[in-house]
Amino acid sequence: MIVAPQALPASLLVEAEDFLAMVQGVDPASFVPLGDFSEIKDGAQVEMDSQQWCAALLQEAWGPWVDGADVERAVRPGDDSAHDLLRQCWSSDEDLKLETVESAQFLLLRAKEGSEPVLGANDNDTSLRVDAFVDRVLRRSGEFTDAFGQSTPYRLELHYHPPLADGSRFSSAPEADAVVLPHWTGRLDGGVEGGLPFFILHKKHVSGDGKMLFLAGRGWFDGSSWATYGPR
Amino acid sequence: MSAIVTFGDYSLIQIDRLGGERTELLGEPIPRFYAEPALRSYFLESSFGRADLVRLWSSLYGSSSSPGNLEEAFRAVFAFVGDSPVSGSPFVLFRRPEAGAPAAVAPEGTEPRSPEPPAESSTTWFEVLVVDEVGEAVPGIEIEFDAGSASGSVTTDGAGVARLEGSEVNLATAWVPDVEAALSVLEPRWAAERSGETPTGSKVFPGHLIAPFRRRSLVHKRQYTFVLHAPLLEIAAESLSFQGNHGSMKVNPDDWSAEGEDHPSPEWKRGEGDARPVSYTKGETPKAEVELSAIEERGPVLPVFLGGKQGSYAFGGDGLVRGSDSKVTIEATEALPDRVMVVKGAIDWAAEVQGNRYPAGRTEGSKIFVTLGTPETTSDNGAAITEKRMATSVELVSRARSTDPHTVVDYLMDRFNRYTLVKDPSVPAKFNQPTYYPSRDRAGSTAADGAAGCGAWPVADYIRAGAECQAIVRFTQNVIKQVGCPGEADFVLVWSEPRVENGNRALESAGRGGLNGYPSETKDGVRRYACLVDTRPEEGKIYDIEQLWLDRDAGRINPHYMGLNNFEACLRFEHGGVKKYYGGGAGVYDSPEEVITAFQALCWVSFTDEHGRRHVAPTGNRGARIEEIVKRYR
């Protein structure tokens, strides 16, 4: 779907850009292969977290946690420039190589080199290709359960702003503040880099306690991110 | 020493000294069981008897001295008394023939004589009247007579009489040759309880219809009465069906799901394992129906009293054994106590019939859950009343040591007070701790493989892991409703809003509400949101919204931290005109106005400045700036 032909204000994509820049800014070689989540202090929590969010965003057949998926996992402890990061790379299909990089605050999904590019002959063609990728790989629609156990249907429609080219950005709800989303389905951001699509899910933990959850990016691996919300 | 000790109608005869006399001429041998009263009476209560006892005892033990204790001497002699001449015992007690009958045995030292034939006609007769246990004549019963050449069987006539004619001897024996056939004849008259006296007398012989039927000795020209009895050897409780219990527990003692077959009735059947538990409200008196079986099942219907003991608890009641109505309605001997508890343990049954006591088996594993009222379900996922849920609820509520609903709720909310938003990996993923919504993990995704139908029940198993406030509230609601606790319990949200009386009014809603999704506003180019804050705020200051602890282990709190909230979740409980709010780890309140004081203030906060730049706290974490304090509560 092509929306109005004006560019998306940068202020509305601040998180997405920050996260993307964070991932692009770290040296890929600084990731350390992960054999087992027990190698991380709060590894069980990190593993559960990743499983749940990958299951939220990705269709069952496409995620890194599918039985039999040949996944390469690596971690990078946080520092001044980046959160604690978990990277997972796998091939879902002959024409689709996927990678997720996630922290306590976001999940970045991107198609890697060797995947079918999404830039088409024109904007419409590109938007259709992106939509096809979304339909194929992501949970574009479904139901989410709110803090009170009520199920609500959702559908993510990305708003495309021409021209759609390398570096383009799109969002399902650019006006929604990513920090105070009631639920992750309130906003999904994405774009095209190197001719390939990427998407950013903002991890919004739904709480039935009334407390707004803001997890620190550099406390994911040692558990200090969650310590703020632990037993009281 | 004489071969005979004679007293009254009886003779105690030393068989091995009779020298071959026909023992059937001695009279009727009395079975050992029946012999004891007659012998005891003679040997211990008359001077002649005591003298004879001493002589018999001395001859048996070859002692020249007297026995020191007559009771012991009697027992020693009685030990040699047998049932019949052919039993090989030294002594047999006989009931002597009527006066005028030929002497059965010649005095010691004389030649034995054969009985003389009757002086008149050459043949005689023997007669038996057959009656049932209430004295009613029984036609159609075959009686076998052993009377010399005239031996044969005769069937009782319409008056219940069987008469054998043409005998050339004056002593005979008679018996019922076909016990099964006799039972078949009697069965129709045993379908219902009957009343009547059981005949007794010197010529009345009771006979239990067990093969082989006991032979009786008859003297000619006299009518003897056979009283046919169906033996009652054993009584057993076959099933137990409680009456008036709640009857709502599904059969599921194993897991928290709502699955399970409906509560069965009867709750127990013999041979099918432990009884299923039942529940009653405190103060009620449990009743039950117990079906009985008997061995022999064929026989008259008899009144029975059945008692049952379950630890210190007891039941009892009257009913009938045998027949189509072989059951007893029992009632507890006292009402259930005025508290939540469980009466448990095997029930041992004992039946009393016609003065005889019969152990009647055992019902294993019986449990009576005593509740505050009638169990109810809630709106939680998979609402149901099950055995496991009831057992847990009774156990928990019993520890409150009170039947006051507010005290119970207070105890539960205090017991399960480990509130957390953090998932504990030790809790099986299917329960989705800390939310305990089967369809909601922290992502709010319905793709999670939840344990559908368990609701918040698993909270009981993972107390240390903690749970969200809403899960603890749901769990508490589940427990109190499972035990029928009176009162209204609701999960409510309490919050305030800037546009409603400037935050001066506490708002309350059951289920939905709060500040999530509250319309933001833009002022001076800054987008701001309404939040309830739990740290004392200063306008214009930027607070860290991510990191509470500088050092969790050392307990060092980040002085720049501020928690932002959309609402306070509570269990609102009302009973007896008293309403209280149990806050998530924040205490017990009397009103929403008190609940809201769990927060420091209602504020407008921003996450970005007028240029859209994210606030950064002094710690480097994401920050929120207090744009305006709408209302302070503390």
Interface residues (C-beta under 8 A of the other chain):
Chain A: P9 A10 S11 L12 V14 D18 A44 Q45 M48 D49 Q52 W53 A55 A56 E60 D80 R139 G142 E143 F144 T145 D146 A147 F148 G149 Q150 S151 D177 V179 V180 P182 H183 W184 T185 K203 K204 H205 V206 S207 G208 D209 G210 K211 M212 L213 F214 L215 A216 G219 S224 S225 W226 A227 T228 Y229 G230 P231 R232
Chain B: N381 R418 Y419 T420 L421 V422 K423 P425 A429 T435 Y437 S439 R440 D441 R442 A443 G444 S445 T446 A447 A448 G466 E468 C469 Q470 A471 F491 L493 W495 G511 R512 G514 N516 G517 S520 R527 Y529 C531 L532 I545 E546 Q547 L548 W549 R552 Y561 G563 L564 N565 N566 F567 E568 A569 G584 G585 F607 T608 H611 G612 R613 R614 G620 N621 R622
